[in-house]
Amino acid sequence: MGRLNAGRTALRPGLNRVGHHLRRGAPAYGVLLISLLLTALAWSYVRQNVEAQTRARFDEATQAAHSAIARRMNRSLDAMYGARGLLLVSDSVEREEWDTYVKIVSGIEPERFWWRSGFQSLGFARYVRPGEREAYSREAREEGVRDLWPELNGERSAYFPLEFVAPSTEANRRMIGYDAYSDPAHRSVMGRARDTGSPEVTRMDYVLTDAPSRSGEDLARKRGFVVYLPVYQEGEPTGTVAERRRALRGFVVGTLRADKFFAEIFGNIFHPAIDFEVYDRGDVASSSLVYDYNGVKNAGEKGAATLLSKKRRIDIGGREWTLYFATLPEFEEEARSNLPTFVLASGVAVSFLLFGITWMVVRSRSEAVRASVDLKKANRELEEANTELQRSRENLVSAREEERRRLRRDLHDGVGPQLAALMLDLETASDLVSDNSEASALITKLSERAREIVSDVRRSVHALRPPALDELGLVGALREGAVHYGPERLHVSVENPEELSHLPAAVEVACYRIAQEALANVVRHARASNCSIRIRLDEEAEALIVEVEDDGRGIRDDDRAGVGMSSMRERTEELGGWFTVKPLAGGGTLVRAFLPFRTTGDASRREE
């Protein structure tokens, strides 16, 4: 236990230093943690976006392939429907007419048409009933074409020899007279087409084609499929299965090569780094392969791990095909992006850079906090000094005005009467010594001197305080002053709903002077017709509020504050109040002064 306690004691200083370091650097470490978290989120987001873009490219390619197959089959069916239309408008179509139709369909570049459409041949299989078998053979011999084949033992219920076929290639000519109905697989498809009235597609089979020119062979077998489109007798009812069977005339037969049908599509629009396989039916593991883009089967194979793969189903002439798509190594290499790694590396670098900056800011802030404490203390002392100075200034103004009021009262009530009595005595003395010219001259001189003294005293009294304030009160003095502006065609009204007799002298004088100066500004600048002076007490704020409002031109942007405006503001601030001038919405100007009765600190400044 002693060693354990000693170890704790030895570690305590280090732990304290670490704790102090962490407390000081908590914001910096917080920034580092948040930055690394945001970096991880950004990396994850960018990686997901890259993967989403890759999948979008893959999905776009697969959708384009799906749509291209559907369009290609629709174009092939359009050609077959056109051939059926030719058969419907004529009870008997000659081989030349069929060849002419095929030439029209194939256009000016027939080889390009047959390759791009995937057609190996487009023909017509005529419905021959058992009783018509001999007649058909006789017609074939007369036309010099091959008779119905293959010949099977026994009589069948129906025969469908290929009567017309185009284009006229060696392989297609070999197929004339061929009865596909003899093949059970084709018989089943032809039966469905007959009963439904819709085109039906066989399973993947082999079709006879011309061999390549350098192969040394005449014919070759290629993987492909056959489409059967039923043709009914014109005018016969086909509303039910029985009626369609009775009205059957034959089939338009379209033989398509898988390599031609798919190669043209994917050679132009398909991504070369995506494998494409087509399977007959839905289960790729047990279905036969219709087409393979790169010749290597991937669907259902063990160990064939790919970045992206997808299966799509498509209905082709009543037969379901499964389209299998899978990315190849070239696609995966192309899809690989360094952007997530770049974002991660950049984010980590920026995180540590922010950590360093924040650490320096924290240290600077600690020093700034210490300086701020000293500054706050100095500001507090300065504010107290300013408050005391303002209080002294307000007290000085109040004392000055009160002293002026007292001096004026003393001069008016004391010195004034005494001087008046002295002048009367001098006039009496002048009458008594009228016989003595020297004494009379001296008394006259003294009388003139006394009159000058009286005039000086009267001027001093007026300068100390407006006499009208003591004689008429604040409101009366303002109304008397307003009368003088009558000749200026300005109607001035003074409103005061309360008694104002208890106001301090400084407040009375400031209110009177401010109102006088504001009224003078209205006369000189406003071009107003009406002016209103409103005075009211704010008992809660212990202040007098004076407002001077006119209906003149208002304040313009180019107007400058003059001496009168500065004087009004200074008188207000001397008492610790506030002063505002603002234009009115409908025209005119409002001057407002807030004059506290007494203040113990800075008066709150309120503005509308």
C-alpha distance (Angstrom), angle and dihedral (degrees) to the residues before:
residue distance angle dihedral
M1 . . .
G2 3.76 . .
R3 3.80 92.4 .
L4 3.80 90.5 46.5
N5 3.81 92.0 52.2
A6 3.78 90.0 45.9
G7 3.81 90.2 52.1
R8 3.80 91.3 50.0
T9 3.77 90.7 49.1
A10 3.81 90.8 50.9
L11 3.80 92.8 48.9
R12 3.81 96.1 45.4
P13 3.86 96.5 81.3
G14 3.80 90.9 49.5
L15 3.80 92.3 47.2
N16 3.78 90.3 48.7
R17 3.79 90.9 52.1
V18 3.81 91.0 48.9
G19 3.81 91.2 48.3
H20 3.80 91.4 48.8
H21 3.79 90.4 47.8
L22 3.81 91.6 50.8
R23 3.80 92.7 47.2
R24 3.79 91.5 51.0
G25 3.80 93.2 44.6
A26 3.82 97.5 38.8
P27 3.84 93.6 113.1
A28 3.82 91.4 49.4
Y29 3.78 92.8 48.9
G30 3.80 89.1 45.1
V31 3.81 90.3 53.6
L32 3.81 89.7 48.5
L33 3.81 92.1 50.4
I34 3.81 93.6 46.6
S35 3.82 92.0 45.1
L36 3.80 92.1 51.0
L37 3.80 90.0 47.4
L38 3.82 91.1 50.5
T39 3.79 89.2 46.8
A40 3.80 90.1 53.9
L41 3.79 90.6 48.6
A42 3.81 91.7 47.7
W43 3.80 91.1 48.4
S44 3.79 90.9 49.9
Y45 3.81 91.7 46.3
V46 3.82 93.8 49.0
R47 3.81 91.6 45.7
Q48 3.79 90.6 51.0
N49 3.81 90.3 47.5
V50 3.80 91.5 51.3
E51 3.79 90.0 48.8
A52 3.82 90.4 46.0
Q53 3.80 91.3 51.0
T54 3.79 90.5 48.6
R55 3.79 91.2 49.7
A56 3.80 90.3 45.5
R57 3.82 90.1 54.8
F58 3.78 89.8 47.4
D59 3.82 92.7 47.3
E60 3.79 91.0 46.6
A61 3.80 91.1 53.0
T62 3.80 92.8 47.6
Q63 3.79 92.4 46.9
A64 3.80 90.4 48.8
A65 3.80 90.3 51.6
H66 3.80 91.6 48.1
S67 3.80 91.4 49.8
A68 3.81 92.8 44.8
I69 3.81 92.1 54.3
A70 3.80 90.6 49.2
R71 3.83 91.3 48.9
R72 3.80 92.6 46.5
M73 3.79 92.3 50.9
N74 3.82 91.1 46.1
R75 3.82 90.5 52.8
S76 3.81 89.9 49.4
L77 3.79 90.5 49.2
D78 3.82 90.0 48.3
A79 3.81 89.1 58.4
M80 3.81 89.9 48.9
Y81 3.81 92.4 47.7
G82 3.80 88.2 51.5
A83 3.79 89.9 52.9
R84 3.80 89.8 50.5
G85 3.80 89.1 51.7
L86 3.79 89.4 54.3
L87 3.79 89.7 53.5
L88 3.81 93.2 47.3
V89 3.78 95.3 54.0
S90 3.79 92.3 53.4
D91 3.78 131.0 46.7
S92 3.78 90.2 -153.0
V93 3.81 123.3 31.8
E94 3.76 117.9 -169.7
R95 3.77 124.0 -143.5
E96 3.81 90.4 -112.2
E97 3.82 90.8 55.7
W98 3.79 90.4 51.1
D99 3.80 91.9 50.0
T100 3.80 90.1 48.3
Y101 3.82 91.3 52.8
V102 3.78 91.7 49.2
K103 3.82 90.8 50.0
I104 3.78 90.4 51.4
V105 3.81 91.4 49.7
S106 3.81 93.2 47.0
G107 3.83 92.3 51.5
I108 3.78 127.8 -160.5
E109 3.82 93.2 -34.7
P110 3.81 104.4 47.4
E111 3.79 95.1 168.5
R112 3.80 90.6 54.7
F113 3.80 90.7 47.0
W114 3.80 94.5 51.6
W115 3.77 91.6 46.6
R116 3.80 96.3 45.4
S117 3.81 94.1 44.1
G118 3.79 93.3 48.3
F119 3.83 91.7 -129.7
Q120 3.77 118.3 147.8
S121 3.79 90.0 179.8
L122 3.78 143.3 -14.5
G123 3.79 114.9 -148.8
F124 3.77 147.8 149.8
A125 3.83 124.0 -115.1
R126 3.79 108.7 -156.5
Y127 3.80 120.7 -143.0
V128 3.83 107.4 -120.5
R129 3.78 117.1 -175.4
P130 3.80 120.0 -148.2
G131 3.81 91.3 -102.7
E132 3.82 90.6 53.2
R133 3.80 95.4 51.2
E134 3.82 96.4 98.1
A135 3.80 93.3 44.9
Y136 3.83 90.5 53.1
S137 3.81 92.0 50.5
R138 3.82 90.3 50.1
E139 3.83 91.0 51.4
A140 3.81 91.2 49.2
R141 3.79 92.1 52.6
E142 3.81 90.9 47.9
E143 3.82 91.5 51.7
G144 3.78 92.2 44.4
V145 3.80 95.7 -121.2
R146 3.74 130.1 128.3
D147 3.77 118.1 -80.4
L148 3.75 124.5 -120.4
W149 3.80 112.5 -62.6
P150 2.94 151.3 -132.0
E151 3.75 98.4 37.8
L152 3.79 112.1 -147.0
N153 3.74 127.7 -170.3
G154 3.75 113.1 -94.9
E155 3.77 132.4 17.6
R156 3.82 119.2 -68.7
S157 3.81 128.9 -146.4
A158 3.83 93.1 -118.2
Y159 3.78 141.2 5.1
F160 3.82 127.9 -152.1
P161 3.81 107.9 -173.2
L162 3.81 116.6 -179.1
E163 3.81 101.7 -108.3
F164 3.81 101.0 174.1
V165 3.79 128.7 24.9
A166 3.79 132.4 169.8
P167 2.93 150.6 -129.3
S168 3.78 95.3 41.0
T169 3.80 100.8 -121.9
E170 3.80 125.8 145.9
A171 3.79 92.2 -105.9
N172 3.80 92.9 48.3
R173 3.80 93.4 47.1
R174 3.80 88.5 53.0
M175 3.82 88.0 58.5
I176 3.83 96.0 58.5
G177 3.81 109.8 117.3
Y178 3.79 92.8 18.2
D179 3.81 111.5 144.9
A180 3.83 107.5 -150.7
Y181 3.79 88.5 -179.1
S182 3.79 87.1 78.2
D183 3.85 88.4 69.2
P184 3.84 109.5 81.4
A185 3.83 91.8 -145.0
H186 3.81 92.5 52.9
R187 3.81 91.1 40.5
S188 3.80 89.9 58.8
V189 3.82 93.0 49.7
M190 3.82 92.5 45.8
G191 3.81 89.8 50.1
R192 3.81 91.7 53.9
A193 3.79 91.4 47.7
R194 3.82 90.8 49.2
D195 3.81 93.5 49.0
T196 3.84 97.3 42.8
G197 3.80 99.3 37.0
S198 3.84 88.9 -134.8
P199 3.79 131.6 110.6
E200 3.82 114.4 -90.7
V201 3.80 129.0 -162.4
T202 3.79 126.2 -144.5
R203 3.75 124.7 -134.7
M204 3.78 118.9 -91.5
D205 3.80 108.4 -64.4
Y206 3.77 139.7 153.7
V207 3.80 122.0 -86.3
L208 3.80 127.7 -161.4
T209 3.82 113.6 -111.2
D210 3.77 139.2 166.6
A211 3.78 112.5 -86.7
P212 3.81 120.2 -119.4
S213 3.79 113.4 -86.3
R214 3.82 94.6 -114.1
S215 3.79 97.2 44.6
G216 3.82 95.2 84.6
E217 3.81 90.2 -131.8
D218 3.78 129.3 108.0
L219 3.78 99.1 -145.8
A220 3.77 139.0 21.6
R221 3.76 137.6 -169.6
K222 3.80 118.8 -125.2
R223 3.77 131.5 -177.4
G224 3.77 112.4 -100.0
F225 3.78 146.4 121.5
V226 3.78 139.3 -118.0
V227 3.81 129.1 -126.4
Y228 3.81 119.6 -153.0
L229 3.82 119.6 -159.3
P230 3.85 113.9 -175.3
V231 3.81 120.4 -128.8
Y232 3.81 118.3 -157.1
Q233 3.77 131.7 -163.1
E234 3.79 111.2 -88.2
G235 3.80 112.0 -105.9
E236 3.80 95.8 14.4
P237 3.83 118.1 123.2
T238 3.81 114.7 -106.2
G239 3.79 102.1 176.2
T240 3.80 96.7 116.3
V241 3.79 136.1 36.2
A242 3.81 91.4 -108.3
E243 3.80 91.7 50.8
R244 3.80 91.6 48.1
R245 3.81 90.8 51.1
R246 3.81 91.4 51.1
A247 3.81 93.1 45.8
L248 3.84 96.0 47.0
R249 3.80 113.1 129.1
G250 3.79 99.6 172.3
F251 3.81 142.5 -76.7
V252 3.76 135.9 -73.9
V253 3.80 100.6 -133.0
G254 3.78 121.0 -152.4
T255 3.79 115.9 -172.0
L256 3.82 113.1 -164.6
R257 3.78 129.6 -171.9
A258 3.81 114.0 -137.4
D259 3.81 94.4 -142.5
K260 3.81 92.8 52.0
F261 3.81 94.1 40.4
F262 3.82 95.0 53.0
A263 3.80 104.1 25.5
E264 3.80 95.5 65.0
I265 3.79 90.8 51.0
F266 3.76 98.3 49.7
G267 3.74 96.2 35.4
N268 3.81 89.0 67.4
I269 3.79 109.3 30.9
F270 3.77 109.2 14.6
H271 3.78 123.2 98.6
P272 3.82 107.7 -109.8
A273 3.82 92.5 -141.8
I274 3.81 94.6 58.9
D275 3.78 120.2 84.6
F276 3.79 116.1 -136.2
E277 3.77 126.7 -164.3
V278 3.80 130.9 175.1
Y279 3.78 121.7 -153.2
D280 3.77 130.1 -170.0
R281 3.82 108.7 -119.8
G282 3.80 127.6 -0.9
D283 3.81 107.4 -71.0
V284 3.79 107.5 74.1
A285 3.81 92.1 -167.4
S286 3.81 94.5 60.2
S287 3.81 100.8 25.6
S288 3.77 126.9 94.1
L289 3.79 118.2 -105.1
V290 3.80 112.8 -110.7
Y291 3.79 99.4 -179.4
D292 3.81 138.1 -5.6
Y293 3.79 119.5 -163.7
N294 3.80 98.1 -154.5
G295 3.80 100.4 20.9
V296 3.83 94.0 -115.5
K297 3.78 115.9 106.4
N298 3.81 113.2 -134.7
A299 3.80 105.9 160.0
G300 3.79 112.1 101.0
E301 3.82 92.6 -0.2
K302 3.80 118.3 134.1
G303 3.77 115.2 -120.5
A304 3.79 92.6 21.1
A305 3.80 94.2 127.3
T306 3.81 112.8 173.5
L307 3.78 134.4 176.9
L308 3.81 93.7 -122.3
S309 3.78 133.3 7.1
K310 3.77 135.5 168.8
K311 3.79 141.2 179.8
R312 3.78 123.2 -145.8
R313 3.79 128.7 -175.3
I314 3.77 123.0 -142.2
D315 3.79 130.7 -179.7
I316 3.79 113.0 -134.7
G317 3.78 114.3 -176.0
G318 3.79 94.0 -32.5
R319 3.80 92.7 -44.1
E320 3.78 123.6 107.3
W321 3.80 118.3 -132.9
T322 3.77 125.3 -171.3
L323 3.79 116.0 -140.2
Y324 3.79 112.4 -155.8
F325 3.82 120.0 -164.5
A326 3.81 126.5 -174.7
T327 3.78 133.4 168.1
L328 3.79 119.2 -112.9
P329 3.83 125.1 -142.7
E330 3.82 90.2 -97.8
F331 3.81 90.8 58.8
E332 3.80 91.9 47.4
E333 3.79 90.9 50.0
E334 3.78 90.9 49.4
A335 3.82 91.6 47.1
R336 3.79 93.1 51.4
S337 3.82 108.1 107.5
N338 3.79 131.7 -168.8
L339 3.78 91.8 -157.3
P340 3.85 96.3 96.0
T341 3.82 90.6 50.2
F342 3.80 90.4 47.3
V343 3.80 91.2 49.9
L344 3.80 91.2 49.1
A345 3.81 94.2 48.3
S346 3.80 93.0 44.2
G347 3.81 91.6 46.8
V348 3.80 92.7 51.8
A349 3.82 91.1 47.9
V350 3.81 92.4 48.5
S351 3.83 90.5 45.9
F352 3.80 92.4 57.1
L353 3.80 90.7 42.8
L354 3.81 89.8 54.1
F355 3.79 88.8 46.3
G356 3.81 90.4 55.9
I357 3.79 93.3 45.9
T358 3.80 92.0 47.1
W359 3.79 90.9 48.5
M360 3.81 90.4 54.6
V361 3.80 90.6 45.5
V362 3.82 90.7 50.9
R363 3.78 90.8 52.1
S364 3.79 90.9 47.1
R365 3.78 89.6 47.0
S366 3.80 91.9 53.6
E367 3.77 89.5 54.1
A368 3.80 90.2 43.9
V369 3.83 90.4 51.5
R370 3.77 90.7 54.8
A371 3.80 90.3 48.2
S372 3.81 89.8 45.2
V373 3.80 91.3 55.9
D374 3.78 90.5 54.3
L375 3.80 90.8 44.3
K376 3.81 92.2 50.1
K377 3.76 89.8 51.7
A378 3.80 90.7 50.6
N379 3.81 90.9 45.8
R380 3.78 90.6 50.5
E381 3.77 91.0 52.4
L382 3.80 90.4 46.0
E383 3.82 91.3 49.5
E384 3.79 90.3 50.0
A385 3.79 89.6 49.6
N386 3.82 90.9 47.9
T387 3.79 90.6 47.8
E388 3.76 91.0 50.5
L389 3.79 90.4 46.0
Q390 3.81 91.6 50.7
R391 3.79 90.5 47.0
S392 3.79 90.3 50.0
R393 3.80 90.5 47.7
E394 3.78 92.1 50.7
N395 3.78 92.0 45.9
L396 3.80 89.5 48.0
V397 3.81 92.0 51.7
S398 3.80 91.5 47.0
A399 3.80 91.8 46.3
R400 3.79 90.6 47.7
E401 3.77 93.8 52.2
E402 3.81 92.6 43.5
E403 3.80 89.7 50.0
R404 3.80 90.3 48.3
R405 3.79 89.2 51.1
R406 3.83 90.2 50.5
L407 3.81 93.1 45.7
R408 3.77 91.5 48.6
R409 3.80 90.8 49.3
D410 3.82 90.8 48.2
L411 3.78 92.9 46.7
H412 3.77 92.4 44.2
D413 3.80 97.4 42.6
G414 3.83 100.5 30.3
V415 3.76 115.1 23.1
G416 3.79 94.8 31.3
P417 3.85 96.7 58.5
Q418 3.79 91.6 42.3
L419 3.79 91.1 53.5
A420 3.81 89.9 47.3
A421 3.84 90.2 51.4
L422 3.80 89.8 47.5
M423 3.80 90.6 54.1
L424 3.82 90.9 50.5
D425 3.80 90.2 50.1
L426 3.75 90.6 50.3
E427 3.81 90.9 51.5
T428 3.84 90.0 50.1
A429 3.79 90.8 48.3
S430 3.77 89.9 49.4
D431 3.80 89.9 56.4
L432 3.82 91.8 48.8
V433 3.81 95.0 52.1
S434 3.75 97.4 38.6
D435 3.85 88.4 121.9
N436 3.78 91.6 58.0
S437 3.75 107.2 70.9
E438 3.80 95.4 -167.3
A439 3.79 93.9 49.8
S440 3.80 91.0 44.1
A441 3.82 90.8 52.2
L442 3.79 91.3 48.7
I443 3.80 92.5 49.8
T444 3.83 90.7 48.0
K445 3.80 89.1 52.1
L446 3.81 90.8 49.1
S447 3.83 90.3 49.7
E448 3.77 91.8 53.1
R449 3.78 89.7 48.1
A450 3.81 90.3 50.6
R451 3.82 90.9 51.3
E452 3.82 89.8 52.7
I453 3.80 89.6 50.7
V454 3.82 90.7 50.4
S455 3.83 89.9 50.9
D456 3.81 90.8 49.0
V457 3.79 91.0 48.9
R458 3.84 90.7 48.8
R459 3.82 91.1 51.0
S460 3.78 91.2 48.1
V461 3.79 90.9 50.1
H462 3.80 91.2 51.3
A463 3.79 91.9 47.2
L464 3.80 93.0 50.8
R465 3.82 94.8 55.4
P466 3.83 135.5 -14.6
P467 3.80 104.9 -92.5
A468 3.78 91.8 -143.2
L469 3.83 90.1 68.1
D470 3.79 92.3 61.9
E471 3.77 95.2 37.2
L472 3.83 101.0 42.5
G473 3.80 105.9 11.7
L474 3.80 125.7 -120.8
V475 3.80 97.3 -64.0
G476 3.77 94.0 42.1
A477 3.79 91.5 48.9
L478 3.81 90.8 51.5
R479 3.81 92.0 48.6
E480 3.80 91.3 48.8
G481 3.80 89.7 51.4
A482 3.82 90.8 47.9
V483 3.81 90.9 57.3
H484 3.81 90.2 64.6
Y485 3.84 90.5 65.6
G486 3.78 94.3 59.2
P487 3.81 92.8 96.9
E488 3.81 87.9 54.4
R489 3.86 87.6 66.8
L490 3.82 89.5 -116.8
H491 3.79 119.1 134.1
V492 3.82 108.9 -146.0
S493 3.81 123.3 -170.2
V494 3.81 127.7 -172.3
E495 3.80 118.4 -153.6
N496 3.80 124.5 -167.9
P497 3.79 118.9 155.1
E498 3.84 94.9 -178.4
E499 3.79 140.9 57.7
L500 3.82 112.0 -94.6
S501 3.80 102.7 -179.3
H502 3.82 96.4 111.7
L503 3.79 96.9 59.3
P504 3.80 119.4 129.2
A505 3.80 114.6 -107.5
A506 3.82 93.6 -115.5
V507 3.81 91.6 53.9
E508 3.81 92.1 46.9
V509 3.81 93.4 50.4
A510 3.81 93.4 44.3
C511 3.82 91.9 49.4
Y512 3.81 92.1 47.0
R513 3.82 94.5 47.4
I514 3.83 93.2 44.9
A515 3.81 92.1 49.9
Q516 3.84 90.8 46.8
E517 3.81 92.6 49.6
A518 3.82 93.2 45.4
L519 3.82 90.7 49.1
A520 3.80 90.1 49.6
N521 3.81 89.7 52.4
V522 3.81 90.2 51.4
V523 3.81 90.6 53.2
R524 3.80 94.4 45.2
H525 3.81 101.6 40.9
A526 3.81 116.6 6.6
R527 3.84 101.9 66.7
A528 3.79 86.5 -148.8
S529 3.80 130.5 164.0
N530 3.81 98.2 -157.5
C531 3.77 133.9 32.5
S532 3.79 128.2 -176.9
I533 3.82 126.4 -160.2
R534 3.80 112.3 -162.0
I535 3.79 124.0 -173.1
R536 3.79 124.4 -176.8
L537 3.76 138.8 162.2
D538 3.79 123.7 -122.7
E539 3.80 100.9 -156.7
E540 3.80 93.5 -177.5
A541 3.82 93.2 54.0
E542 3.85 91.6 34.8
A543 3.77 90.6 -130.5
L544 3.79 142.1 122.6
I545 3.79 116.5 -128.4
V546 3.79 118.8 -157.2
E547 3.83 122.1 -172.4
V548 3.80 128.2 -174.5
E549 3.81 113.8 -167.9
D550 3.82 128.2 179.4
D551 3.81 136.4 177.9
G552 3.79 96.2 -133.9
R553 3.78 132.6 119.8
G554 3.82 94.6 -65.8
I555 3.79 129.1 -140.8
R556 3.81 118.0 -41.4
D557 3.77 129.2 -155.0
D558 3.80 92.6 -111.1
D559 3.85 94.5 49.7
R560 3.79 114.6 112.7
A561 3.78 128.0 -153.1
G562 3.79 110.9 -106.0
V563 3.80 135.1 -160.9
G564 3.79 92.4 -80.7
M565 3.80 92.9 55.7
S566 3.81 91.3 48.7
S567 3.81 90.4 48.0
M568 3.83 92.3 53.4
R569 3.79 91.3 48.4
E570 3.81 92.7 48.5
R571 3.83 92.8 49.6
T572 3.81 89.7 51.6
E573 3.79 95.1 47.3
E574 3.81 91.3 47.9
L575 3.78 87.4 67.5
G576 3.81 93.9 43.6
G577 3.80 94.4 -105.1
W578 3.76 135.4 121.0
F579 3.78 134.7 -112.9
T580 3.84 131.3 -156.7
V581 3.79 137.6 -179.7
K582 3.78 120.5 -168.1
P583 3.82 138.5 162.9
L584 3.81 119.6 -113.6
A585 3.80 123.6 -124.4
G586 3.79 95.0 -121.8
G587 3.81 94.5 42.6
G588 3.77 131.6 -78.2
T589 3.79 135.8 71.8
L590 3.81 135.3 -88.8
V591 3.81 119.8 -152.0
R592 3.81 114.0 -168.7
A593 3.80 130.0 -177.8
F594 3.80 126.6 -174.5
L595 3.84 110.1 -154.8
P596 3.84 116.3 -174.4
F597 3.81 118.0 -147.7
R598 3.81 89.2 -140.3
T599 3.81 134.7 -14.3
T600 3.77 133.9 -154.6
G601 3.80 95.0 -169.3
D602 3.74 140.5 -13.5
A603 3.79 110.7 -22.8
S604 3.77 113.5 -124.4
R605 3.77 109.1 -106.2
R606 3.77 113.0 -137.8
E607 3.76 125.4 -175.0
E608 3.74 130.5 178.3
